[in-house]
Amino acid sequence: MSISKRRFGFTKDGREVTCFTIDNGKLKAEILDYGVTIKNLFVPDKSGKPVDVVLGYDSIKEYEENDGYLGATIGRVGNRIAKGKFTLNGEDYTLAVNNGPNHLHGGLKGFDKAIWGSEERENSIIFSHLSPDGDEGYPGNLKVTVEVILEENGITLNYSAETDKDTLINLTNHSYFNLNGGGSVLNHTLKLNAEKFNVGDGDCLPTGEIASVFGTVMDFTKERSIGNGVDSDEPCVRLSRGYDSNFILNGEGPAAVLKSERSGIIMTVSTTEPGVQVYSANFLTPRRGKNGADYTYRHALCLETQHFPDSVHHKDWPTCVLKKGERFSSKTTYSFNV
């Protein structure tokens, strides 16, 4: 196991960005302290050849100028909050509206754009960040850590947070996975440990309805290809131009299993979170990625482990409220085999 670091560049406002490399001889991950962004993740395919299974960029300029949150840690609150407004303890709060009529992924300058502190351990790096009271409109001074651990066969993200005032939190990672290293992701197969999902409207905001996946193209309880149903006329995919919904996890066993027959790589996702947003990169516009690769529409799949979107407005859903004096903790592992 080895950990090294190098200068990745400087942001537009002059902040230095560091790229950390963790290598255990089988897997290798590169993580930026800019947004705790997973820049590269190399895993062996069926022939033993390393494949970089996440999308990303070669320069900090590209991370700053492009949308999509490629590989980034998302916070304070991942996914959407209706109209960018919520009430907590009788007090009204207003956030940035940056996705149609709604607040998305922490706002205009979420955790994905912060330079995090870092501490190297034997097989991990602990990244830390202080989000001050009023940051992007959220209450409370929030201390957050994300420990990135390179396991023998995968990568684990341990999230934790504490606040000095009741606030909201819903941390996730926004890696775009392609187990072939590039090209369309529609030939990958997916299995989800989920029998229900949150129905969304045209802005991908939950309507409040929880529906069964059975009898719909949302049924991934049995392994099937992502391309099978992605262009369905069913509202759950038509409104989002593909898959972009939160699936409610059954709570036992892995959350998701993603496979590529071409590379032979199998990725298993395990999490302590109650949901996972499955997003088939429907709004990924054409752009140049790492090593000159062309990225575009549906070239990857995101599996964002999370609390349900807009849960602050649905009191019967798992709460995203973090109270003063309590500690938030969450764990997600992406494991690989062939």
N, C-alpha and C positions, 0 to 999 in steps of 0.2 A: 504494500500500500504506500502510495506517495501522494503528497499534496504540494503543489507549486503555484506560483502566481506571477502574473506579468501585467504591465500597463496595457490597457485596452484602448485608451484614448482619453479625450476630454469632451465634456458636454459643451453645449453652446455657451453656457454661462461659466465655463472654466473649471468645472468640477472634474477631478481625476476619477476615472473608472478602472477598476481592477478586475481581471479575469482569473479565477481560480480553477485549477485542474486537479481533479481527484482521479487516481488511476490505481486499480487493484490487479492489473495484469490481464483481466478479462473484460471488465467494463471501464469506460472512461467518461467522465462528465466534466464539462466546462460550465462554470457558473459565474455570472457577472454580479458585482455588488450593486450595480444599477438595477433596481427592481428585483433583486434575487432572481435573476433571469437565467433559466437553463438554456444556454447557448448551443451546446452540443451534448449528445448522449450516444456514445458508441457502444453497440452490443453486437455479439457475433451472430451471423446468420447460420443456416444449416450446413454451410461449407466451412464455417469458422472465420469467414471474412467479416471484419468490423463494418457495421452499417450505422450511420448517424440517423437516428430515428425521430429527431425533432427538427422543425423548421427554425430558421434564425437568420442572422445577418453577420457580415464580416466587420462592420464598423459601428461605433456608437452613434454616428450621424444617422445611419439607417434606422437604428432603434428609436431615435428621437423623432425622426421625420415620418415614419410609417405608422399607420394605425394597425389594429389587430391584436396588440398585447402579446406578441409572440414569445412564449416561454416565461412570461413574467408572473411574479407574485401579485395577487390582486387584493386590494383592501382600501379603506376599512371594510367596505361591504361589496363583495362580489355580486354580479348580476344586477338586477334592476330594482329601483324604488320608485313607485308610482308618483309622477309629477314632481319628483325631487323634494317631497315633503313628508314629514312624519311628526308624530306627537309622542313625547316620552315624559312620564311623570308630570303630565299636565302642561308641559312646555312645548311650543311649536318650533320646529327646526326646518330650515330651507337649505337645500343642497343645489349644486349645479345640475342643470338639465342638459345632458350631453349625448342623449340617444333618443331622437324623436322627442316625445313629450316627457321622457323619464330620465332619471339618474342612473348611470351605468358604471360599474367597476370602480367606485371610489371617487369619481368626478374628474375634473379637468387635470388635476395633478394628484393622482392616487399613489399608492405604494409602489406601483410599477415604475414611477419616475424618480423615486428617492434613491440616494446613495446610502446604502446600509452599512453600519459598522460590522466588523467581522472578527471572529476568533477561531483559529484553527485547532482542531482536535486530531486524534489519531486517524479516524476514518470519516471525519465530518467537518463541516464548517458551520458555526453558529452565527447567523446574521441578526443584527438588532437594529431597531428603529424606534424613535420617539415621535409620535404624531401628536402635536400640541393641541390643547383645547381650542376648538373653533376651526381646526384644520378641515378645509373643504366643507365647513358648516357643521361638522360633527362635534358633539360635546365631549369633554374629558381629555386629560392628558393620557394617552394610550401608549404603553410600552409593549412592543411586539418583538418576538424572536421567531425566526425560522431556522431550524437545524436541518441541514441537507446532509444526509448520510448515504454514503455509497456502500451498499450491501454486497455480498458475494454475487448475487444474481439480480440486483435491482437497485433502485434509489428510493429512499424514504424522506418524506418531508414532515417534520414535527413542528407544528405551529403552537405558539402560546402567546397570551396577552393578559395584561392587567391594566386597570383604569382607576383614576381617582374620582370619577364621576360616571354615573350610569350612561352607557353609550350603546352603539350597535357595532357588531362585528360579524363578518362572514368571509373568512380568508380562503383563498384557493390558488391554484396554479393554472396558468393558461397556456400550457404547452400544446403545440400542434403536432400530433403524432402521425408519422408515415413509416410503416415498418419495412418499406422497400427503399427508403431513403429519398423518395421523390416520386413525382407523377401522381396520377389520380389515386384516391383512396377508396374508390367505390368497389374495387375488387377485394378489399379486406372483408373479413367476416367479424361479426360482433355478437356477443352474448351478454345480456344484462340480467342481473338478479333483481328484477323489478317487474311488478305486475300492475303498477299504476303510474300515472304521470300527471303533472300539472298542465291543464289546458291553458293555452296562451291566446292572446288576441293578435292583431296585425302588427303590434309593436313588440311582440314577444313578452308581454307582461301577463302574468297569470290572471285569469278571470276569477279565480277562486274555486273553480270546478276541479275536482280530482276524478280522473276517468280511468277505467280499466284499459290495459293495452290489448286485451284479447279481442280478436276479430278486427284489429286495425293494423296499419303498417308500423305502429309503434311497438309491436310485439317482438321483442328480442329475447324472450325467455328461452327460445331455442336458437342456436347459432344460425345466422343467415347473413348474406352479403349486405353491405351498406347500400349498394346500388339497387337492391331489391326493395323498392318502395320510396326511394328518395325523391322521385318525381311524381308521386301519387297526387291525386286531386283531393285527397282528404285534407280538411282544413288544418289539421295539426302539423302537416308538412308544407302544404301549399302556401300558407301565409308567411312561412319563414324561408321559402325557396329551398327547402330541404329540412334536415333534422336540426332543431335548435330548441330543445325542451328539457325541463328538469324531470328526471325519472326518480320515483320514490323507491328507495332500496328496501328490500325485504328484511335486511338486518342480519342475515346469516350467510356466511360464505363470501366469496369475492364479489365485489360490486360489478366488475366487468371483465370480459376476456376479449381481446382484440387479436386477430390472427391474419397473417399474410401467407398464402400458399407459395408465392413466388420466393420470398426470402426464407420461409420456414419459421420466422420469428413469431412467438406467442407472447403477448403482454397481458399480464393479469393485474388488475387494479383492486387493491383492498383499502378500506377506509373506515374511519369512525364516524364519518358524516352521514346524515340521513338521506342525502340525494346526490345525484350526479347529472350535470348538464351535458348532454350529448349534442355536439355542434359539428356539422359536417362542412365547415368552412365555406358556407354559402355566400358570404359577403367578402371573401378574400379576393381583392382585386389583383390584376396582374402586376407582378413586381419581381425584382431581382433579389435572390437570396444568397446564401453562402456558396462560395466557390462558383459564382455565376449562374447558379441554378435558377430556373424559372418557376415561380410559384404563382398559382392562380386558383380560381374557383374550384372548391372540393379537392384540393390537393393534400388534405390532412383531416384528421379527426381530433377534436378536443374532448376530453373527458374530465370535466371540472367538478371535482368533489366539493360538496357545499351544503349549506342549509337552503331551504326553498327560496326562490326569488320573491322579493317583496313580502317576506314573512312578517315584517313589522306591522303590516296592515291586515294580517290574518292571525288572530289571537289563538286559534286552535291548532296552528302549525308549530313545529319546533321553533322555539324563540331564538332570535339573533341578538337579544338584549344581553349585554355583559354588565353586571352590576358592580358598583364600587366594592372593593375588598374581595371579589371573587376572581377566579383565574380561568381563562379560556384555554382549552387545549384540544388539539385535533391532530390526527395522524393519517397520512395517505402513503401507500407504497405502490410503486410500479415495478413489478417483477418480470423477468424475461427468461424464456427458455426456447428450445426448438423442438 
